[in-house]
Each structure stands twice: as structure tokens, then as C-alpha cells.
Amino acid sequence: MAQAKRASTPKRAIPVLTHREVRPAGIVLVSGPEDYFAETAITRLRDVLRAESPDLEITEIEASGYAGGHLTTLVSPSLFFEPRLVIIRGVQQCTDALIADVVAYTKMPVEGATLVLRHGGGVRGKKLLDAVRGAKDVAVEIDCQKPKPSELVDVVVAEVRNAGRRIEPQAASLLVAAFNTDLAELIGAARQLLTVTSDTITDEHVDKYFGGRVETTGFKIADAALAGRVRDALALVRHGFSTGLHPVPIVSAVASKLRIMAKVQGLSGSDAQIASRAGASPWQVGQARRELRDWDDASLGRAITLVAETDHAVKGAGRDPQFAVERMLRCIALRDV
């Protein structure tokens, strides 16, 4: 018996961009579940079009209530031929009429009109999506996937860099520890720090403005473990897990502190002198030197290896990320590495 052929997935013939790369096109498909990225892209696009044409006509509708033929009305030129921006939201809940009209529109788009289709995910509207993704030279797609927990620090760093500023990795990790459940809140916190600081954002800034947001942070847990306070470290991490703290920032905090300890190990001079050589703040050098009293080169190397293994485990290689973090903290606090 001949084997049944599987339905092939049509290849995208259009550019796939990030929310920062959005640009005008006849059709702009904004796909994916992350609403913050989607709204950022739509706002940027609106601003670009309005800057080009202050008389831009903007219309927003919901896909769930769409009636056949309405798209033609929305994109049709007005009496004075003003450019038009039509935003259709909730395309994942669209009517059959919208699917038919958009499929037809991909073949004959209207000059001077920009059609934005916001699809949050799911299988509804697949025919529409396939038609748009095959509309070469007509459409672009803005991919708005939710970032993985392990990617949130990079998101914060990119947001600050986009503003022409810098944030220390420890500070970004601390901010993620405080706002790890809502991307819009996380980005909002980063932007707030940009307005109240004028130079590199440090963990001191984060602690000053958001220290009360989450009692348990990755760096507080790391401090307890490296100070040998095993009970405190385990109590803090379990409390953190119960309040939504993700394993990744905890491992990142421990790794960051161990890296500074490794740089400081064996160096002589004042904290300020060593800071410039180690690429750290004087207070970080002072803390690292105090923590190094219980470590030699061999045990510090094993601890760094353990943290690297734990990082691998919490980013998908292990079955139980929380157990892996607790094991790492216990071993470090007890110097059992």
C-alpha cells in the first residue's frame, strides 16, 4: 500500500522580523503569543507611518466581529487619498469572512493602505496565515514569541542598550528576579531605571528602587551559600521558588560571584586597585576577598564546574531544575565540591 503523503507546511516567502525591526509594508502580520512585543511593534509602525504622513487615517477592529466585505471599505481611498492604517486584532478568533477577504486581499493589496493582522497563536486562521506568508513583496511578519526564562536577562540588556546605555549583568539578573512573571513590568522597570540613573545601571540601583519587590533574590541566596550559611541559603531558595523566583537567575547570581572570586584570587593591592584589573566595583572585590578565605584554587575551580553543570540542567538538560539548584547551593555552602 502506498504511504499517504503528509500535508506540507508552506514555506514563508516573506521577511520575518523582530518587534524592533518592524517596517511598513502592504500587510504586516504580527504573530505570536507575547503581547508586549506585539504592541511595541504596532506602536512603532504607527509612529513611523504617522511621521511620514501626519494625516494618516487609523482604524482598529476585532476579528471576531468581522463581516464580509468590510475590509474593502476600510482600505479604500478616501476623497483626499490620505494613507490608511487598518489594524485587525484577535485574528486567532477570526470569522470565515475575514479569512476569505484577507486571502483575496493578498493578491490585490491597495496602494496607500497598511493592513496589520494581530494573530496571537493557535490553528484558527491557518489559511489566512498561509496566504499572507506566501505574499512575497507584499507582506512582512513580526515574530512575537514569549522569551524563555533563561533569555530574560538578555531582553533587559538589549532594552537598555537600545537606549544607548549599559546595565551590569548582575543588575539585569536582579531585575529579572524581581519581575520575572510579566515582561511588560520587567521592561517598564528597566525603563524606570533609565530615567533615574545617568550612567551604567548597577545592582545597587536595582536594590535601591526595587529591592522590596521580592524579598528573596538570586544574589541574596548566593551570598548565603558562599558565606557557608547552608540553612539560610536553602530557606531563601525555597521561599523564592514558592513566590515564583525562577532557577536561572539564582544560578546566574552564583556564577557571577564565583567569576569575581576567580579574578580576585591571588591579586594584591587595595580593593580599588584590584577593581580596575578585575572589572568589578571595589565593594564587590572586598566581598569576594572575604568569601575567598574558605576557598583554594582547586575547590574554587570545582565550584565553577558545578555551577556550569547546574546552569545546563536548569536550561532544559535536567528533569528537576529546582532540585539541581538546591543541590548546588548545599554543596557550595558546605564546601562539598
C-alpha positions, 0 to 999 in steps of 0.5 A, a space after each residue: 500500500 502506498 504511504 499517504 503523503 503528509 500535508 506540507 507546511 508552506 514555506 514563508 516567502 516573506 521577511 520575518 522580523 523582530 518587534 524592533 525591526 518592524 517596517 511598513 509594508 502592504 500587510 504586516 502580520 504580527 504573530 505570536 503569543 507575547 503581547 508586549 512585543 506585539 504592541 511595541 511593534 504596532 506602536 512603532 509602525 504607527 509612529 513611523 507611518 504617522 511621521 511620514 504622513 501626519 494625516 494618516 487615517 487609523 482604524 482598529 477592529 476585532 476579528 471576531 466581529 468581522 463581516 464580509 466585505 468590510 475590509 474593502 471599505 476600510 482600505 479604500 481611498 478616501 476623497 483626499 487619498 490620505 494613507 490608511 492604517 487598518 489594524 485587525 486584532 484577535 485574528 486567532 478568533 477570526 470569522 470565515 469572512 475575514 479569512 476569505 477577504 484577507 486571502 483575496 486581499 493578498 493578491 490585490 493589496 491597495 496602494 496607500 493602505 497598511 493592513 496589520 493582522 494581530 494573530 496571537 497563536 493557535 490553528 484558527 486562521 491557518 489559511 489566512 496565515 498561509 496566504 499572507 506568508 506566501 505574499 512575497 513583496 507584499 507582506 512582512 511578519 513580526 515574530 512575537 514569541 514569549 522569551 524563555 526564562 533563561 533569555 530574560 536577562 538578555 531582553 533587559 540588556 538589549 532594552 537598555 542598550 537600545 537606549 544607548 546605555 549599559 546595565 551590569 549583568 548582575 543588575 539585569 539578573 536582579 531585575 529579572 528576579 524581581 519581575 520575572 512573571 510579566 515582561 511588560 513590568 520587567 521592561 517598564 522597570 528597566 525603563 524606570 531605571 533609565 530615567 533615574 540613573 545617568 550612567 551604567 545601571 548597577 545592582 545597587 540601583 536595582 536594590 535601591 528602587 526595587 529591592 522590596 519587590 521580592 524579598 528573596 533574590 538570586 544574589 541574596 541566596 548566593 551570598 548565603 551559600 558562599 558565606 557557608 550559611 547552608 540553612 539560610 541559603 536553602 530557606 531563601 531558595 525555597 521561599 523564592 521558588 514558592 513566590 515564583 523566583 525562577 532557577 536561572 537567575 539564582 544560578 546566574 547570581 552564583 556564577 557571577 560571584 564565583 567569576 569575581 572570586 576567580 579574578 580576585 584570587 591571588 591579586 594584591 593591592 587595595 580593593 580599588 586597585 584590584 577593581 580596575 584589573 578585575 572589572 568589578 566595583 571595589 565593594 564587590 572585590 572586598 566581598 569576594 576577598 572575604 568569601 575567598 578565605 574558605 576557598 583554594 584554587 582547586 575547590 574554587 575551580 570545582 565550584 565553577 564546574 558545578 555551577 556550569 553543570 547546574 546552569 545546563 540542567 536548569 536550561 532544559 538538560 535536567 528533569 528537576 531544575 529546582 532540585 539541581 539548584 538546591 543541590 548546588 547551593 548545599 554543596 557550595 555552602 558546605 564546601 562539598 565540591 
